[in-house]
Amino acid sequence: MAYYPVFLLSLLVVVATLHGIHAVEYIVTNNAGSSAGGIRFTNEIGVEYSREALTSATDFIWSIFQQNTDADRKDVQQVTLIIENGEGVAFTNLNNNEIHVNANYLGDYSGDVKREFRGVIYHEMAHVWQWFGDQNTPGGLTEGIADFVRLKADLAPSHWVQPGQGDRWDQGYDVTARFLDYCNSLRDGFVAELNKKMRTGYSADFFVELLGKTVDQLWSDYKAQYGN
């Protein structure tokens, strides 16, 4: 049973968005109540913007991953976005395709909160649609692919590392995203092809198969290109 008190302690919107014959239902719930982040979400972001961001992120990710048909994608019928008072920035529970965004992070964010929120949504939605190599893909690569999506959507925040920075190719997040962008420049669609290969498993040899070099060689070339 759902309750809708005056102060919007819980706000629930359900939308079904059609993509060809594939319908994805998006549920947006604000459980942050009257906290600073909950109020900021309501006043500066809102459910309608969240719904649009989820829809746009899905379309963009399907394009980036070249998931043009239902057969190319996971069978995801519903994605739930929950705004709540927690820790960190956000996380995705893949058991039920729930994206949890920390309202405290939104409340404390000092820049363009709508753009930052959108970037977080694109990252987390990438987790919904990407393949995980039967749970064998390195975590750093998984997070790097999600941030690659955010990068290609022109939603990278200013605090990200610059191209060529970082200590390891699988360091994750922005470091790995920048490296994947370099790899993608060597072969257009590389990240999409890599993701497709990871549908049933993972091997570092995928880099050799797609780019003709080991991932360590590619990392060395990448660092050399930027003088690092």
N, C-alpha and C positions, 0 to 999 in steps of 0.2 A: 504494500500500500504506500502511495506517495503522498507527501505532505508539502504544501506550498505556503509557508508563513509569510507575513507581511514583509519581513526584512530579507526575503529571498534566500533563506537558509538552504533551500534546495531548489534548483531551477532545472527543469528537464524538458528537452526538446528532441523530438524524434523526426528524422527526415530520411526519406528514401530517395536516393539519387540514382538515376538510371544511366548506365554506361553500356550502350548497346542492349544486350539481353541480360547483362550482369547488373543486378541491383545491390548496392551497398547501403545499408541502413546505418546512419550516424546518430548516436545518442550523446548529447552534451549535458553534463550535470555539474552544477556549481555547489559543492558541499563545503565551501570555505566560509560561508556565513558572513558575519559582520567583521571578520578580520580585515586588516588593511589590504591584503592581497585579494580577498574575496570582493571587497568593495571596488578595488581598482579594476578587477576583471569585469565586473558588472558595468562600471562607468566608462571604461576606456577600451575594452575588447568586446565583450558581450557574446551571446550565444550565436547570433546570426553571423558575425564575423568568424567565429570558431567553425561553424558549419561550412562556411565558404572556404576556409583554409583547409579543412579536412578534405573537402571535395576536390579542390584544386591540387592539393598535395598528391592525392591518389592519381589523378589524371597525369600529373607531371611525372610521377614515379613510374607509372606504366610506360610512359614514353621513354624515359631514361633507361629503363630496364628492357625496353623493346618487348614488353608483355602485351602484345596486340590482340590476343584472343584469350578466352577463359581458360583454354588448355595450357596457356603459358603461365598462368597465375595460380596462387593459392586460392582455395575455395573459402574465401572470407565473405560472409554475408552481412556481418555487423561489426562496427568499430565503436567503442565507447570512450569518450573523453571525459575524464573526471578532474575537476579542479578541487584541490584539497589542501589543507594546511599540513605540510610535511617537511621533508628535508631534501637537499639537493635541488636539481632542476626538474627532471622528469624521468619517467621510466615507462616501459611498455611490458605488460604481462601478456605473453604470447599464448598462454593457455586459453584466454578468453578475449584476446585482442582489445584489451583495455589500456588506454594511454592515460597515465596519471601525471598531472602537471602541478608542481608545488606553488600554491598561491603566495607563500611567503617570498619566493624568488621573484614573482611578478611584482609584489608589493614593494620590494627593496630595489628593483631595477631602476637605474638612473637615466637610461637612454630612451629610445623609441620603443616602448613596451609592446606595441602592436607588431612591429617588425621582428622583434626578438621572439615574441610568442609564435609568430608564423614560422620562423626558422626552427624553433623547437618542434613544432608540429610536423614540419617536413622531415626532420631527422627521425622522429618517433614513427611516423607513418612508413618511412623506409624500412624500419624493422618489421612492420606488419607484412610488407610485400616481398622482402628479400628472402633468398634461400640461405640456409645455414650449414650446408655441406653435411647433412645428417648429424648436426651438432659437433662437427669436427673442424669447422672453420675457426681460425684464431680469433679471439675476441677483439683484438686490435683491428683486424681486417673488417670484421663485422661493423664496428663503430666507425671505421674509416669510410666504408661505403655509405653509411647513413649521413655522414658529414659531407661526402662527395655530392650527394643529392642536394644538400643544403647549399653547397658551394655553387653548383650549376644553376640553382634557382636564384642566384645572386642575393643570398640571405646570410652570407658569412659575416659574423660580427667583427668589429675592429680589433679585438684582442687576440684573434687567431694568429698562429705563426705565419710567417711569410714563406713563399715557395723556397725550397732548399733547406729550410730549417728542420731540426729534429734529430734524434739520435738513432732511431731504428725505423725501418719501413713499416713494422707492425706496432708502432707505438700507440696507434689508435687516433681516433677523432680527427682534429685538424691536420696533424702531422701526416697521417696516412691518407687523408683526403687530398692533400696537396700532391702527394706522391702518386696517387691514383689518377689525378688530373694530368700529371706528366705522362703516365702510361697511356692514358686515353688519347693524348696528343700524338702518340706514336702509332696508334691504331684506333681509328674512330669507332666507337662502340665497344671498346675493350671492356669497360666495366659491365656493360650489359652481357657480353659473352662470358665473362668471368662468373657473373651471378648465375647465368644459365647452367654452367658447368657444376656449380655448387648445389644444384637441385638434389643430387643423390649422394654427394660426397665431396671431399676436399683433398687436393694435393698441391703442393708448391710447384709441381710440374705444369700446372695450368698456365703459369707465367711463361714457361718455355714454349708450350704449345701455341700460345697466342702471340708472343712477342719475340721468340727465338733466343731469349736469354733467361738466366736464372733470376729470381727476384733479388738476390744479393747483387748480381751484376747490374741490374736495372737501378737499384738503390745507389750504387756507386756512381753510375752515369748521371743520375739525377742530382746527386750532391755536387758532382764535378761541374755540371752545367751552371750551377749557381755559385760556384767558387767556394763550396764548403767541403 
